[in-house]
Structure formats: C-alpha cells, structure tokens
Amino acid sequence: MGQIKWVWDYMKGKRGFFLAGLFLSILTAAMRVINPLLGRQIIDEVIIGQNTNPLVKLLIIMFIVQVTRLTLYYIMIIFMEIASTSVMTDIRKDMYHMVQWQDFRFLNRFTSGNLMTRMTQDLDRLRHTVAWVSYQFIGAIALFLSTFIFYMFINWQLALCLVAVTPFILLISRHFVKKIRPRFALLRQKLTDLGTAVTENIVGIRVVKAFAREEYEKEKIEKHNAEFRDTSCENALIVAKYQPFLETASQLLMVVMLIVGGYFLIREWMTPGEYMAFSSLTWALSAPMQMLGPLLADLERYTSAGEMIREVVEAPKGISDICGAVELEDRPNGKIEFRDIKLSINDTTILDDINFTADAGSTIGILGSTGSGKTSLVNLIMRFYEPDYGAVLLDGVDIRRYTLSSLRRNIGLAMQDVFLFSDSVKGNICYGRPDLDEESMKKRAIQADADGFINGMTDGYDTLIGERGVGISGGQRQRIALARALAVEPSLLILDDTTSAVDSETENYIQDQLENLDFPCTKIIIAQRISSLRKSNLILVMDKGQIIERGTHKELLAKKGFYHHIWTLQNNAGNIPASKTVSKAVSKVVSTVASAAGSAISKITDVVKKLWRGKK
C-alpha cells in the first residue's frame, strides 16, 4: 500500500487521466458480456424460434458495441500513457534534484552506475506498471466479475460450478508470490552490479587501455552479465514452474463447462442460446486466471524497482539551506575563519582541531602529504561536507546562514581532477557565468595562460572538446578549469593542486597573474610544490588531519621542521648543490691539465728518442 500511495502522490495533476483510464478499463471489460448476451437472443429467438425480424437490429447493435468498445479502449491507452509518463517525468526530476543537492557522503554511498540504473531501467518498470499492469489487473478483475454476474443472471447453478475452481488458483498464486518476491530483489541487485561495472569501464576506458587490461575488464563484465543471466533464467524457471498449474486450473473451467453445461442442456435446464453464451465467455473467466501469474510477477518487479527509486527520492538531504538562510546579495570581502573544526567520514577522523584565519585579499597556502585532509578542508568552505563540530565563517558570519547557491556563486573552485563538459571551450569557461562577454572571457583565459593554445585549436574558443576534456592535455585541462574559476570573479578562489600538470614557466606566469587580479579575491592554494606556495601570506602544513606548522615561507624554513624537510628534498631534486658543482669543475680542470701534460711529455720523449738515434 505504501508504494501505491507514493505513486498516487506523484500523480497529482494527472489523476483524472489515470482514474478515467481505470474506469474505461472496467467499462470495456464489462462490455464484453453484451455481445454474448445478444448472441443468446439470436440463437434462441432467431435460429430456434424461426423469427428473423430482430436479426438485423441485433447485428447492428453488436457491431456498434464492438466499435464503441475498441474506441474506448484506445482512449484508455492514451489516458494511461499520459498518467504514467507524467509520473515517470516527475519522479526522475525529483531524483535528479535530490542527487544535485546531496553532499559527498551520499555520492560516496551510491555509485554513478547504480544511480543511472535507478533513473532509467527502474523508472521504466514503474512506467510500465502504471501504464499497462494497472489497467490489465483492474480490467481482469472487472472482466471476471462482470462475467460471473452475467452467469449468475443466466444460470446460477452452472456459474457456481465454474467459479469453484477459483480457490485453487488463488492458493497457487499465493505460493508463487512468496517464491518470486526475493528472487526479483536479487535480480535487481545483479542488474545494478552490471550497470555499475559497465559505467566504470566506459568512464575509465583510457586507464583500461593504458594498462592493457581489456581482457580483465571483459571477463569482469562477462561475470556480471552471466550472473544477471543466470538469475533471470532461474526466475523464468520459477514462473514456468507455476504457470502450468495456473493454466491447468483455468482450463478446468472448459471441462466443467462441457460436462456440467452439457448435462444441463440435455436436461433442458438451459437453452442452447444460454449454453452458447456460457461457452463464449468461458475464456473471460479463465483468461484473468491465466494472466494472474505474469501480472503478479510484474507487480513484484515494480515493488523491487519502486523500493530502489524511493531509496533515492526519500533519502534525507545531507546538506540543505537551514531555516532562515539568507541570500548573499552583496559581494563578500572574502575573510575566511575556521573555528575548532572537526570532521569525520564513516567513523574515520578526517580533520581535527582546525583553527586559522585568512584575511580578505590574502593568500593561504596548504601543504601536506596525501590523505592529510587538505581537500576535505576546502570542501567545508563549499559545504560539500558539514563539520561534526565547529564552524566556518565568511566575513565573521557562519556560512550555514547563507543559502547554498548564493554562497557558491561567490567561490571559484579549480580542482586537480578536472571535469570538462562535452561542449565548446567557451561553454566550459563560461559555465559558472553564462552571460560573460567575449572580451572578459578571453581576459580570464589569458590569466590562466590558456589563450595561446586555445587560439591554436581548429575553431579557437568554439572548438568542441570531448567528454572530460578528451583531446587536450592534462595541463591544458587544468588551465581551462582555472579560467572557468576566474570567470566568476569570485571573492574566494580555491585552487586544489591546479598547476600540478603544467611546467615551471607556466606556473610562474599563472602565479604572477594571480597576484595581480583585477578584482579583490582571497586565495586558498593547495599544492605539493613549495614553489607554488612560497609567496603566500600564510602557509599551513597538514598531517593526519591536523595543522602541524604554520607561518610564512621564511618562518617555516627557520623552524627546521617538516616544511624545511620538504623544501630541502624539492630543492635538491631540482638543483645541484654548489659544493658538488665546484667539485665537478675542479675535477674537470685537473683532468684537462693531466691530459695536456701527458700529451706534452709523450711528444718530448719522441723527440729525444729521434735525436739519440741520429747521434748514433
């Protein structure tokens, strides 16, 4: 009942079509008994009674009834399609809306393949149930009842004999439902696993090819595909096991009709016309019973799919606007403050006791090993996560007091793992600000050092780039992402290892551009290379979710701590120490002198030998 009420709530605005469709389904099913009733008159009055006067009238009525029934049936199909399509559209909209406003905890729980399966195949099953199974089920009941009433009106003794088979069919159906329900839940899970594997394979196809793992991925897909096939076959076998019993029970009606009806006809307890009417409608009792198995299987499929859909639609929002949240209308100054921040994900502590302040217009550098919590820290500013304790303040106000949309409109974010849409370069740069004029767009591209290679493309800024930026290098993707972040002219610019894929010359150019932006902006830069952070007003060194060092570049070097250790490693990796340079130079000079001296001595020896021989 919960599933039905849930779908009914979504049908608001189209309930009239759905109810009209069900009414027409009942009406068209009930109209099936009219022609057998007229056929009884033709046999009893026209053929046996030798009275041809009502024949034409009865034939015309039978024709009109059939045409009317088919017309109403066609209208019913249209009404049910309108209702089912409306439900599917509204639920898909709510599912997409829910996913859009969920936090990263939700997205970590559901894979992309899982969500895609729920938003496509599960929704299609729901549409199929509303558009087809519902009216078939209601129509089957209406047909059975109308036929039974007709039978009772003609000959109630024979009617009771025919419906005596019904309890056996209901008993078989009950066992069938108990057996098939968990099987369809398992089938749904196998389909989700298959969809997830296929989606991951397509998204990660370049990694697959880079490591020559095509055969491995092929075997993995085949494994999931085989499991889905085997489960489907097992379910089909269960249906096939019960369907013959339902068929046999329904066919008993014909046996009862032949034996009991024939006996009644011989004893003249019913007329030939009544026997013909009974015979012509025997299928109207057996057909609903034969359909019962497939209809129950479809309803179980719907139940399984509906639970998967509701799990997404009714999932509690991880992050949303609090009651009384206000729009951030004026451009903020950009002062950011972290107060006593603690964050845990899946019972694992990610950040602990984070406290620091970034003054408006300042630059904050964040350095740390992988997994130290750098990205999680900036995710709190975007409200991708909510802290377990503490608060993040923007210009002295808790960011939770602002609406999510207005807060994020004032923040520019560029990540190391860049996602570009299947759109033009211009479309990607202007994604956060579609009304940006071409001159301003090019200015941001120049600041990100992207204008040069963009102009070298086939169609310049109108060049279409592939999904996720296929066709351009990693450094070029990062620069387009940086231009996209700068295009919104944010009060707060967050760069998460954005220049990791560019060369040193490009990095220096971008740093110079960031220092001279034509709009006020507070910058938070996450980087692995100290060269990207050394000009920051404050550098935070993180390890295991905590800030272990803080200060300027010079202050941190003077502390001789972790920062100094990293700087030493990176400096030695990129430059040859002076002592080694001198040593190599001295060695080269000595080697050269020794070689020249050896050559001179050799020549002098040869001359002495020649003079000595000449003297002899």
Wavefront OBJ file of the C-alpha trace (Angstrom):
o trace
v 0.000 0.000 0.000
v 2.878 2.328 0.723
v 4.153 2.025 -2.856
v 0.681 2.722 -4.279
v 0.171 5.807 -2.112
v 3.646 7.051 -3.035
v 2.895 6.796 -6.773
v -0.561 8.292 -6.211
v 1.010 11.372 -4.609
v 3.222 11.835 -7.673
v 0.193 11.592 -9.953
v -1.140 14.925 -8.749
v -2.458 16.847 -11.728
v -2.845 13.701 -13.838
v -5.043 11.676 -11.505
v -8.069 12.447 -13.661
v -6.444 10.737 -16.644
v -5.459 7.733 -14.541
v -8.894 7.323 -12.949
v -10.577 7.816 -16.314
v -8.297 5.161 -17.754
v -9.191 2.710 -14.990
v -12.888 3.477 -15.442
v -12.637 2.847 -19.180
v -10.748 -0.357 -18.429
v -13.636 -1.547 -16.244
v -16.198 -0.350 -18.793
v -14.558 -2.041 -21.783
v -14.157 -5.259 -19.787
v -17.823 -5.217 -18.771
v -18.919 -4.528 -22.348
v -17.504 -7.902 -23.397
v -20.593 -9.634 -21.982
v -23.016 -7.634 -24.147
v -22.408 -9.438 -27.430
v -22.700 -12.946 -25.914
v -25.976 -11.764 -24.378
v -27.166 -10.610 -27.815
v -25.843 -13.847 -29.321
v -28.076 -15.801 -26.948
v -31.101 -13.928 -28.336
v -30.047 -14.656 -31.919
v -29.860 -18.386 -31.243
v -32.954 -18.695 -29.065
v -35.239 -16.232 -30.919
v -33.919 -16.106 -34.484
v -32.454 -19.543 -35.200
v -34.521 -21.794 -32.923
v -37.607 -19.552 -32.768
v -37.538 -19.040 -36.582
v -38.088 -15.272 -36.136
v -35.771 -13.220 -38.368
v -37.260 -9.823 -37.582
v -34.793 -8.832 -34.781
v -31.730 -10.257 -36.597
v -30.618 -7.076 -38.404
v -31.195 -4.927 -35.337
v -29.220 -7.312 -33.129
v -26.313 -7.487 -35.615
v -26.164 -3.683 -35.860
v -26.137 -3.376 -32.054
v -23.376 -5.972 -31.826
v -21.308 -4.017 -34.373
v -21.871 -0.708 -32.559
v -20.913 -2.292 -29.219
v -17.684 -3.701 -30.668
v -16.659 -0.432 -32.347
v -17.509 1.551 -29.201
v -15.533 -0.831 -27.011
v -12.452 -0.614 -29.253
v -12.699 3.204 -29.369
v -12.933 3.448 -25.586
v -10.045 1.000 -25.271
v -7.887 3.238 -27.494
v -8.794 6.313 -25.411
v -7.980 4.360 -22.250
v -4.477 3.544 -23.556
v -3.858 7.246 -24.244
v -5.033 8.262 -20.763
v -2.850 5.650 -19.061
v 0.201 6.684 -21.096
v -0.331 10.332 -20.142
v -0.584 9.428 -16.462
v 2.395 7.041 -16.468
v 4.657 9.393 -18.437
v 3.788 12.229 -16.052
v 4.651 10.101 -13.019
v 7.938 8.979 -14.574
v 8.909 12.554 -15.507
v 8.140 13.962 -12.048
v 9.952 11.177 -10.202
v 13.011 11.455 -12.458
v 13.020 15.217 -11.860
v 12.901 14.700 -8.103
v 15.588 12.022 -8.251
v 17.873 14.340 -10.208
v 17.082 17.235 -7.896
v 17.832 15.080 -4.855
v 21.182 13.939 -6.289
v 22.118 17.526 -7.174
v 21.589 18.720 -3.606
v 23.152 15.788 -1.816
v 26.500 16.037 -0.084
v 29.566 13.928 -0.793
v 28.562 11.358 1.828
v 25.564 10.395 -0.315
v 27.624 10.321 -3.513
v 30.163 8.057 -1.830
v 27.327 5.673 -0.970
v 25.781 5.404 -4.451
v 27.964 4.799 -7.488
v 27.189 6.511 -10.785
v 26.212 3.201 -12.400
v 23.850 2.461 -9.518
v 22.124 5.839 -9.869
v 21.904 5.513 -13.656
v 20.161 2.137 -13.340
v 17.654 3.571 -10.880
v 16.936 6.623 -13.039
v 16.463 4.645 -16.264
v 15.504 0.975 -16.015
v 13.771 1.150 -12.635
v 11.756 4.160 -13.747
v 10.807 2.392 -16.970
v 9.486 -0.542 -14.912
v 7.446 1.912 -12.894
v 6.012 3.471 -16.051
v 5.208 0.006 -17.404
v 3.334 -0.829 -14.192
v 1.258 2.354 -14.210
v 0.579 2.286 -17.953
v -0.031 -1.425 -18.512
v -0.094 -3.643 -15.415
v -2.575 -1.453 -13.518
v -5.298 -1.443 -16.165
v -4.646 -5.085 -17.048
v -5.064 -6.059 -13.416
v -8.186 -3.932 -12.878
v -9.552 -4.987 -16.261
v -9.014 -8.672 -15.453
v -10.928 -8.315 -12.164
v -13.723 -6.381 -13.894
v -13.956 -8.982 -16.645
v -14.124 -11.823 -14.136
v -16.801 -10.127 -12.015
v -18.933 -8.967 -14.918
v -18.809 -12.451 -16.424
v -19.667 -14.048 -13.090
v -22.642 -11.690 -12.645
v -23.766 -12.470 -16.188
v -23.504 -16.197 -15.461
v -25.486 -15.806 -12.244
v -28.182 -13.969 -14.194
v -28.385 -16.741 -16.808
v -27.896 -19.882 -14.670
v -26.602 -19.503 -11.144
v -26.082 -23.263 -10.596
v -23.666 -23.562 -13.534
v -21.987 -20.267 -12.544
v -21.180 -21.609 -9.075
v -19.783 -24.807 -10.588
v -17.447 -22.791 -12.834
v -16.080 -20.480 -10.141
v -15.466 -23.402 -7.767
v -12.004 -23.670 -9.364
v -11.052 -20.144 -8.245
v -9.774 -21.010 -4.711
v -7.213 -23.409 -6.172
v -5.896 -20.680 -8.464
v -5.633 -18.192 -5.592
v -3.724 -20.723 -3.488
v -1.222 -21.356 -6.292
v -0.822 -17.605 -6.826
v -0.063 -17.039 -3.148
v 2.750 -19.600 -3.186
v 4.052 -18.103 -6.431
v 4.304 -14.582 -4.951
v 6.143 -15.799 -1.835
v 8.650 -17.636 -4.018
v 9.277 -14.971 -6.642
v 9.476 -11.821 -4.444
v 13.043 -12.319 -3.079
v 14.181 -13.527 -6.495
v 13.260 -10.238 -8.153
v 15.080 -8.308 -5.413
v 18.178 -10.398 -6.178
v 17.732 -9.835 -9.915
v 17.545 -6.089 -9.301
v 20.832 -6.201 -7.383
v 22.543 -8.155 -10.185
v 21.340 -5.566 -12.682
v 22.753 -2.764 -10.517
v 26.131 -4.523 -10.294
v 26.191 -4.959 -14.062
v 25.280 -1.314 -14.667
v 27.974 -0.117 -12.261
v 30.645 -2.272 -13.906
v 29.706 -1.081 -17.401
v 29.656 2.591 -16.371
v 33.038 2.362 -14.650
v 34.517 0.599 -17.669
v 33.295 3.286 -20.079
v 34.384 6.189 -17.863
v 37.787 4.601 -17.190
v 38.389 3.226 -20.698
v 41.634 5.194 -21.082
v 43.062 3.676 -17.920
v 41.992 0.237 -19.122
v 43.795 0.710 -22.417
v 46.831 2.313 -20.792
v 47.403 -0.792 -18.671
v 46.285 -3.252 -21.365
v 43.548 -4.610 -19.087
v 40.917 -5.087 -21.779
v 40.742 -8.838 -21.208
v 40.401 -8.392 -17.443
v 37.561 -5.888 -17.853
v 35.956 -8.119 -20.456
v 35.994 -11.046 -18.029
v 34.590 -8.846 -15.236
v 31.695 -7.662 -17.413
v 31.059 -11.202 -18.603
v 30.959 -12.372 -14.977
v 28.338 -9.774 -14.006
v 26.454 -10.416 -17.235
v 26.442 -14.161 -16.592
v 25.201 -13.662 -13.022
v 22.368 -11.467 -14.288
v 21.548 -14.027 -16.994
v 21.564 -16.944 -14.545
v 19.341 -15.094 -12.076
v 16.949 -14.137 -14.876
v 16.799 -17.749 -16.064
v 16.183 -19.006 -12.532
v 13.324 -16.529 -12.154
v 11.931 -17.618 -15.512
v 12.074 -21.229 -14.383
v 10.094 -20.364 -11.250
v 7.470 -18.618 -13.389
v 7.470 -21.592 -15.770
v 7.040 -23.950 -12.810
v 3.901 -22.250 -11.522
v 2.386 -21.144 -14.829
v 1.324 -24.687 -15.925
v -0.602 -25.101 -12.664
v -2.389 -21.809 -13.273
v -3.062 -22.801 -16.881
v -4.350 -26.223 -15.852
v -6.616 -24.779 -13.183
v -8.029 -22.250 -15.634
v -8.549 -24.920 -18.312
v -10.622 -26.917 -15.848
v -13.315 -24.345 -16.500
v -13.719 -25.682 -20.013
v -14.004 -29.247 -18.683
v -16.620 -28.151 -16.160
v -18.448 -26.285 -18.888
v -18.534 -29.317 -21.185
v -19.617 -31.775 -18.510
v -21.960 -29.755 -16.326
v -23.195 -27.458 -19.081
v -23.825 -30.406 -21.372
v -25.764 -32.157 -18.616
v -27.845 -29.001 -18.010
v -28.504 -28.722 -21.750
v -29.610 -32.365 -22.006
v -31.922 -31.958 -19.030
v -33.222 -28.744 -20.640
v -32.265 -26.709 -17.584
v -30.803 -24.168 -20.003
v -31.438 -23.169 -23.597
v -28.943 -23.619 -26.482
v -28.528 -19.832 -26.563
v -27.642 -19.757 -22.896
v -25.191 -22.617 -23.372
v -23.596 -20.730 -26.281
v -23.351 -17.581 -24.133
v -21.709 -19.584 -21.348
v -19.297 -21.234 -23.790
v -18.338 -17.993 -25.499
v -17.486 -16.387 -22.153
v -15.641 -19.266 -20.525
v -12.393 -17.615 -21.614
v -13.500 -14.491 -19.707
v -13.165 -16.495 -16.505
v -10.042 -18.416 -17.484
v -8.109 -15.522 -19.078
v -7.851 -13.431 -15.872
v -6.665 -16.512 -14.049
v -4.081 -17.259 -16.744
v -2.900 -13.650 -16.604
v -2.610 -13.750 -12.828
v 0.900 -15.240 -12.820
v 2.524 -12.744 -15.251
v 0.678 -9.833 -13.627
v 1.866 -10.804 -10.150
v 5.420 -11.166 -11.486
v 5.213 -7.667 -12.980
v 3.892 -6.294 -9.709
v 6.818 -7.857 -7.859
v 9.217 -6.286 -10.347
v 7.530 -2.967 -9.681
v 7.827 -3.446 -5.929
v 11.553 -4.121 -6.217
v 12.144 -1.200 -8.592
v 9.942 1.118 -6.517
v 11.975 0.442 -3.390
v 15.181 1.324 -5.246
v 13.680 4.561 -6.550
v 12.261 5.593 -3.179
v 15.638 4.970 -1.542
v 16.996 7.852 -3.622
v 13.950 10.141 -3.711
v 13.287 9.868 0.014
v 16.923 9.919 1.098
v 17.448 12.584 3.763
v 19.197 15.639 2.433
v 22.736 15.694 3.709
v 23.159 19.431 3.255
v 20.459 21.987 2.562
v 19.565 25.550 3.384
v 18.782 25.948 7.060
v 15.584 27.611 8.169
v 16.027 31.350 7.817
v 19.022 31.163 5.449
v 19.530 34.446 3.580
v 20.817 35.276 0.135
v 24.372 36.562 -0.035
v 23.465 39.516 -2.214
v 26.428 41.874 -1.671
v 29.879 40.734 -2.695
v 31.653 39.491 0.456
v 35.089 40.774 1.401
v 36.451 37.236 1.493
v 37.680 36.840 5.069
v 37.586 33.129 5.986
v 37.872 31.763 9.504
v 37.952 28.129 10.670
v 36.944 27.701 14.322
v 37.536 24.406 16.135
v 36.665 22.334 13.074
v 36.280 18.576 13.436
v 35.177 16.294 10.600
v 34.735 12.537 10.404
v 33.562 10.387 7.491
v 32.407 6.793 8.023
v 33.652 6.951 11.619
v 37.135 7.962 10.436
v 38.533 11.274 11.666
v 39.474 13.436 8.691
v 40.044 16.844 10.328
v 40.659 17.627 13.983
v 41.029 20.961 15.785
v 41.439 23.135 12.672
v 41.788 26.825 13.515
v 43.078 29.565 11.226
v 42.044 32.875 9.689
v 42.526 34.095 6.114
v 42.225 37.881 5.902
v 40.354 39.373 2.972
v 42.604 39.559 -0.092
v 45.294 37.349 1.425
v 46.745 34.150 0.020
v 46.726 30.963 2.083
v 48.928 28.056 1.055
v 48.217 24.497 2.205
v 50.862 21.779 2.046
v 50.714 18.205 3.246
v 51.097 14.576 2.372
v 48.413 12.598 0.581
v 45.465 11.948 2.888
v 46.340 14.728 5.299
v 42.925 16.396 4.840
v 43.790 19.285 2.508
v 40.924 18.768 0.046
v 38.449 17.953 2.813
v 39.316 21.292 4.416
v 38.363 23.314 1.327
v 35.312 21.098 0.775
v 33.973 22.502 4.035
v 34.108 26.012 2.574
v 31.994 24.833 -0.384
v 29.727 22.971 2.083
v 30.269 19.674 0.292
v 30.581 18.352 3.839
v 29.295 19.689 7.138
v 31.697 19.632 10.114
v 30.850 17.480 13.101
v 31.882 20.341 15.340
v 32.946 23.932 14.881
v 32.114 26.469 12.189
v 33.467 28.099 9.046
v 32.925 31.852 8.958
v 32.799 34.182 5.974
v 33.340 37.814 6.970
v 32.534 36.818 10.549
v 29.242 35.049 9.704
v 28.717 31.280 9.759
v 28.472 30.152 6.121
v 25.460 27.982 7.055
v 23.447 31.188 7.486
v 23.694 31.791 3.728
v 21.853 29.863 1.030
v 23.993 27.282 -0.716
v 23.524 28.772 -4.178
v 24.444 32.332 -3.167
v 27.468 31.109 -1.182
v 28.856 29.008 -4.017
v 28.280 31.754 -6.588
v 30.927 33.792 -4.759
v 33.511 30.991 -4.703
v 35.693 29.927 -7.630
v 36.921 26.338 -7.486
v 39.506 24.611 -9.657
v 40.443 21.035 -8.833
v 43.359 18.835 -9.838
v 40.961 16.213 -11.207
v 39.404 18.421 -13.858
v 35.995 17.672 -15.335
v 35.162 19.393 -18.614
v 31.798 19.053 -20.306
v 31.197 17.902 -23.872
v 30.891 21.483 -25.031
v 32.935 24.220 -26.648
v 35.928 25.739 -24.885
v 33.894 28.918 -24.485
v 30.992 26.978 -22.954
v 33.299 25.384 -20.400
v 34.978 28.661 -19.394
v 31.645 30.490 -19.085
v 29.905 27.593 -17.313
v 29.552 29.445 -14.000
v 28.748 32.748 -15.694
v 26.897 32.202 -18.996
v 26.392 35.958 -19.559
v 30.141 36.686 -19.632
v 31.138 38.750 -22.673
v 33.815 37.521 -25.042
v 36.392 40.128 -24.040
v 36.172 39.231 -20.355
v 36.245 35.535 -21.179
v 39.477 35.920 -23.143
v 40.951 38.000 -20.325
v 40.410 35.113 -17.889
v 41.859 32.663 -20.385
v 44.956 34.862 -20.701
v 45.328 34.992 -16.915
v 45.192 31.184 -16.863
v 47.727 31.018 -19.742
v 45.129 29.212 -21.852
v 44.579 31.768 -24.613
v 47.642 30.675 -26.596
v 46.786 27.004 -27.067
v 43.052 27.762 -27.430
v 43.733 30.035 -30.405
v 45.808 27.231 -31.880
v 42.796 24.915 -31.915
v 40.754 24.304 -35.044
v 37.880 26.625 -34.159
v 39.515 28.551 -31.341
v 37.136 29.176 -28.450
v 34.323 27.483 -30.405
v 36.244 24.213 -30.593
v 34.247 21.315 -29.195
v 36.125 19.237 -26.675
v 35.271 15.653 -25.836
v 33.815 14.254 -22.660
v 36.014 15.023 -19.623
v 38.308 17.041 -21.888
v 39.394 14.278 -24.234
v 41.731 15.538 -26.933
v 43.673 18.047 -24.836
v 46.495 17.542 -22.367
v 46.195 17.469 -18.589
v 47.890 20.844 -18.259
v 45.527 22.378 -20.817
v 42.508 20.990 -18.969
v 43.796 22.483 -15.733
v 44.246 25.882 -17.327
v 40.721 25.840 -18.777
v 39.436 24.897 -15.308
v 41.379 27.797 -13.806
v 39.903 30.180 -16.401
v 36.449 28.828 -15.512
v 37.062 29.591 -11.828
v 38.366 33.098 -12.588
v 35.436 33.838 -14.919
v 33.017 34.173 -11.999
v 35.320 36.802 -10.434
v 34.922 35.187 -7.013
v 35.540 36.706 -3.631
v 37.228 33.446 -2.666
v 39.357 31.445 -5.101
v 40.230 27.840 -4.206
v 42.933 26.095 -6.237
v 43.406 22.437 -5.348
v 46.724 21.460 -6.932
v 45.567 23.186 -10.103
v 49.032 23.685 -11.621
v 50.359 20.177 -10.939
v 50.324 19.294 -14.659
v 51.950 22.476 -16.021
v 55.633 23.305 -16.455
v 57.555 25.673 -14.196
v 57.473 28.554 -16.668
v 53.675 28.348 -16.999
v 53.329 28.024 -13.233
v 55.356 31.197 -12.654
v 53.238 33.045 -15.228
v 49.990 31.940 -13.561
v 51.313 32.932 -10.132
v 52.151 36.393 -11.406
v 48.649 36.709 -12.889
v 47.017 35.604 -9.652
v 48.978 38.206 -7.711
v 47.647 40.949 -9.975
v 43.983 40.063 -10.449
v 41.727 42.968 -11.398
v 39.187 42.068 -8.709
v 39.606 41.598 -4.916
v 39.971 37.973 -4.044
v 41.098 35.777 -1.167
v 43.055 32.793 -2.459
v 43.480 29.350 -0.896
v 46.065 27.326 -2.792
v 46.703 23.634 -2.209
v 49.933 22.416 -3.777
v 52.635 19.804 -3.452
v 55.349 22.074 -4.812
v 56.641 24.717 -2.424
v 57.353 26.962 -5.388
v 53.567 27.408 -5.713
v 53.212 28.495 -2.073
v 56.309 30.467 -1.130
v 54.670 33.873 -1.763
v 51.602 33.068 0.393
v 50.777 35.294 3.336
v 50.239 32.188 5.464
v 51.248 28.585 4.812
v 49.555 25.716 6.638
v 51.334 22.366 6.846
v 48.924 19.489 7.457
v 49.422 15.912 8.547
v 46.806 13.341 9.623
v 44.020 15.893 9.661
v 45.813 18.457 11.811
v 47.795 21.648 11.203
v 51.303 20.823 12.423
v 53.065 24.003 11.230
v 52.003 27.462 10.135
v 53.756 30.650 9.077
v 55.327 32.366 6.082
v 57.884 30.690 3.847
v 60.815 32.236 5.723
v 59.350 31.496 9.138
v 58.751 27.842 8.299
v 62.259 27.404 6.900
v 63.660 28.899 10.075
v 61.786 26.345 12.195
v 63.720 23.494 10.540
v 60.613 21.307 10.717
v 58.541 19.302 8.236
v 58.242 22.216 5.801
v 62.010 22.704 5.795
v 62.459 18.977 5.176
v 60.130 19.076 2.156
v 61.791 22.209 0.834
v 65.228 20.541 1.150
v 64.068 17.473 -0.740
v 62.473 19.501 -3.532
v 65.404 21.905 -3.737
v 67.931 19.073 -4.025
v 65.766 17.320 -6.550
v 65.731 20.344 -8.793
v 69.187 21.835 -8.279
v 72.781 20.550 -7.928
v 74.367 21.851 -4.672
v 77.216 24.350 -5.027
v 79.793 22.033 -3.377
v 79.098 19.363 -5.970
v 79.300 21.920 -8.760
v 82.722 23.132 -7.573
v 83.930 19.587 -7.115
v 82.924 18.695 -10.658
v 84.607 21.837 -12.043
v 87.871 21.140 -10.197
v 87.854 17.541 -11.345
v 87.328 18.658 -14.920
v 90.258 21.142 -14.727
v 92.595 18.565 -13.170
v 91.614 16.032 -15.797
v 92.257 18.500 -18.595
v 95.651 19.550 -17.210
v 96.706 15.967 -16.642
v 95.740 15.054 -20.169
v 97.663 18.002 -21.667
v 100.740 17.261 -19.540
v 100.709 13.619 -20.542
v 100.496 14.553 -24.200
v 103.413 17.005 -23.900
v 105.637 14.500 -22.092
v 104.905 11.920 -24.760
v 105.951 14.319 -27.532
v 109.168 15.324 -25.730
v 110.075 11.653 -25.273
v 109.622 11.004 -29.004
v 111.905 13.931 -29.931
v 114.623 12.772 -27.507
v 114.495 9.284 -28.948
v 114.924 10.598 -32.514
v 117.922 12.770 -31.550
v 119.535 9.878 -29.763
v 119.219 7.626 -32.811
v 120.628 10.313 -35.090
v 123.662 10.717 -32.884
v 124.426 7.027 -33.090
l 1 2 3 4 5 6 7 8 9 10 11 12 13 14 15 16 17 18 19 20 21 22 23 24 25 26 27 28 29 30 31 32 33 34 35 36 37 38 39 40 41 42 43 44 45 46 47 48 49 50 51 52 53 54 55 56 57 58 59 60 61 62 63 64 65 66 67 68 69 70 71 72 73 74 75 76 77 78 79 80 81 82 83 84 85 86 87 88 89 90 91 92 93 94 95 96 97 98 99 100 101 102 103 104 105 106 107 108 109 110 111 112 113 114 115 116 117 118 119 120 121 122 123 124 125 126 127 128 129 130 131 132 133 134 135 136 137 138 139 140 141 142 143 144 145 146 147 148 149 150 151 152 153 154 155 156 157 158 159 160 161 162 163 164 165 166 167 168 169 170 171 172 173 174 175 176 177 178 179 180 181 182 183 184 185 186 187 188 189 190 191 192 193 194 195 196 197 198 199 200 201 202 203 204 205 206 207 208 209 210 211 212 213 214 215 216 217 218 219 220 221 222 223 224 225 226 227 228 229 230 231 232 233 234 235 236 237 238 239 240 241 242 243 244 245 246 247 248 249 250 251 252 253 254 255 256 257 258 259 260 261 262 263 264 265 266 267 268 269 270 271 272 273 274 275 276 277 278 279 280 281 282 283 284 285 286 287 288 289 290 291 292 293 294 295 296 297 298 299 300 301 302 303 304 305 306 307 308 309 310 311 312 313 314 315 316 317 318 319 320 321 322 323 324 325 326 327 328 329 330 331 332 333 334 335 336 337 338 339 340 341 342 343 344 345 346 347 348 349 350 351 352 353 354 355 356 357 358 359 360 361 362 363 364 365 366 367 368 369 370 371 372 373 374 375 376 377 378 379 380 381 382 383 384 385 386 387 388 389 390 391 392 393 394 395 396 397 398 399 400 401 402 403 404 405 406 407 408 409 410 411 412 413 414 415 416 417 418 419 420 421 422 423 424 425 426 427 428 429 430 431 432 433 434 435 436 437 438 439 440 441 442 443 444 445 446 447 448 449 450 451 452 453 454 455 456 457 458 459 460 461 462 463 464 465 466 467 468 469 470 471 472 473 474 475 476 477 478 479 480 481 482 483 484 485 486 487 488 489 490 491 492 493 494 495 496 497 498 499 500 501 502 503 504 505 506 507 508 509 510 511 512 513 514 515 516 517 518 519 520 521 522 523 524 525 526 527 528 529 530 531 532 533 534 535 536 537 538 539 540 541 542 543 544 545 546 547 548 549 550 551 552 553 554 555 556 557 558 559 560 561 562 563 564 565 566 567 568 569 570 571 572 573 574 575 576 577 578 579 580 581 582 583 584 585 586 587 588 589 590 591 592 593 594 595 596 597 598 599 600 601 602 603 604 605 606 607 608 609 610 611 612 613 614 615 616
